[in-house]
Amino acid sequence: MRSILPKLLMASAVLATAALTTNNARAETMVNVPFNFTVNGKSCPAGRYAVDRDFVSGVVTLRNEDWKRSFTWIAAAGEPAPRDSRVILRFDGDGSSHTLQSVQYGTLITARLDGKTKQAEGGPTRVVLGR
């Protein structure tokens, strides 16, 4: 009769690899936004936000841990450099109000979230980097 020990070790290794792969499929970065802003017509307070990225689907989520609202978008390859690993929130500024323009997570970036086209840009852009 053969020993089942090698089979148990192999099964354990497969389960451990699967668990690591699942954990690595998502990443989170914290971003401190020092001003109030709007997203899709919704007001968001200044504060710390988590930006999550699902590496499998390319979905990015912006959420505030103290506030029960979150926003989710699909991100795709865009203008970032091929090896860019930063998390960047870009905002359109109009005086004291800010509107989220795009979310970049590494080499993926969302489409413009503010409804403007590049030709219609007029106000200054503020950039907030993740850590």
C-alpha positions in Angstrom: 0.0 0.0 0.0 1.3 3.4 -0.9 1.8 6.2 1.5 -0.7 9.0 1.3 1.7 11.5 2.7 3.0 12.8 -0.7 -0.6 13.3 -1.9 -1.4 15.3 1.3 1.6 17.4 0.8 0.8 18.1 -2.8 -2.8 19.0 -1.9 -1.6 21.4 0.8 0.8 23.1 -1.7 -2.0 23.5 -4.2 -4.3 25.0 -1.6 -1.6 27.4 -0.4 -0.8 28.5 -3.9 -4.5 29.1 -4.7 -4.9 31.2 -1.5 -1.8 33.4 -2.4 -3.1 33.9 -5.9 -6.5 35.0 -4.7 -4.9 37.4 -2.2 -2.6 38.8 -4.9 -5.5 39.4 -7.4 -6.5 42.5 -5.4 -4.4 45.4 -4.2 -5.3 48.5 -2.1 -3.7 51.8 -1.7 -4.6 54.7 0.6 -5.0 58.2 -0.7 -5.5 61.4 1.3 -7.7 63.9 -0.5 -7.3 67.2 1.3 -10.5 68.8 -0.1 -14.2 68.0 -0.7 -15.0 66.8 -4.3 -17.8 65.4 -6.4 -18.0 62.1 -8.3 -20.9 61.4 -10.7 -22.8 64.3 -9.1 -22.3 63.0 -5.5 -20.5 65.0 -2.9 -17.6 63.4 -1.2 -15.8 64.7 2.0 -12.1 65.3 2.3 -10.3 62.5 4.0 -8.6 59.1 3.5 -9.8 57.0 0.7 -8.9 53.4 -0.3 -8.4 52.7 -3.9 -8.7 49.0 -4.7 -7.7 47.3 -7.9 -8.8 43.9 -9.1 -5.9 42.6 -11.3 -8.0 40.0 -13.0 -10.9 42.3 -14.2 -9.2 45.7 -14.2 -12.0 47.1 -11.9 -11.0 50.0 -9.6 -13.0 51.1 -6.5 -12.7 54.3 -4.6 -14.1 54.2 -1.0 -13.9 56.1 2.2 -13.7 53.9 5.3 -15.6 56.5 7.5 -18.3 57.0 4.9 -20.5 54.3 3.5 -20.3 55.2 -0.2 -18.0 53.7 -2.8 -17.6 54.1 -6.6 -16.5 51.4 -9.0 -15.2 51.8 -12.6 -13.4 49.6 -15.2 -9.9 50.8 -15.9 -8.0 50.0 -19.1 -4.6 50.7 -20.6 -4.1 54.4 -21.1 -1.4 57.1 -21.1 0.7 55.9 -18.1 4.2 54.7 -18.7 4.4 50.9 -19.0 6.2 50.5 -15.7 4.2 53.1 -13.7 3.1 51.7 -10.4 1.6 54.9 -8.9 -2.0 55.4 -7.8 -3.2 58.9 -8.9 -6.5 60.7 -8.6 -6.9 63.6 -11.0 -9.4 66.4 -10.2 -10.8 69.2 -12.3 -10.7 72.4 -10.2 -13.1 75.3 -10.5 -12.4 77.7 -7.7 -13.1 75.9 -4.5 -14.9 73.0 -6.0 -13.3 69.8 -7.4 -14.6 67.0 -9.6 -12.9 63.7 -9.9 -11.5 63.4 -13.5 -9.8 60.0 -13.5 -8.3 57.3 -11.4 -5.0 55.7 -12.3 -3.8 52.5 -10.7 -0.4 51.5 -12.1 -0.7 51.2 -15.8 -4.5 51.2 -15.9 -6.6 54.4 -16.0 -10.3 55.0 -16.0 -12.0 57.0 -18.8 -12.7 60.6 -18.0 -15.3 60.6 -15.1 -16.3 64.2 -15.3 -17.9 64.1 -18.8 -15.4 66.5 -20.3 -13.4 65.9 -23.4 -9.8 67.0 -23.7 -10.8 69.9 -26.0 -13.3 71.2 -23.3 -10.7 71.3 -20.5 -10.4 74.7 -19.1 -9.7 74.7 -15.4 -6.7 73.6 -13.5 -6.1 70.0 -12.6 -5.2 68.8 -9.1 -3.3 65.5 -8.6 -3.4 63.4 -5.5 -0.9 60.6 -5.2 -1.4 57.3 -3.3 1.0 55.8 -0.8 
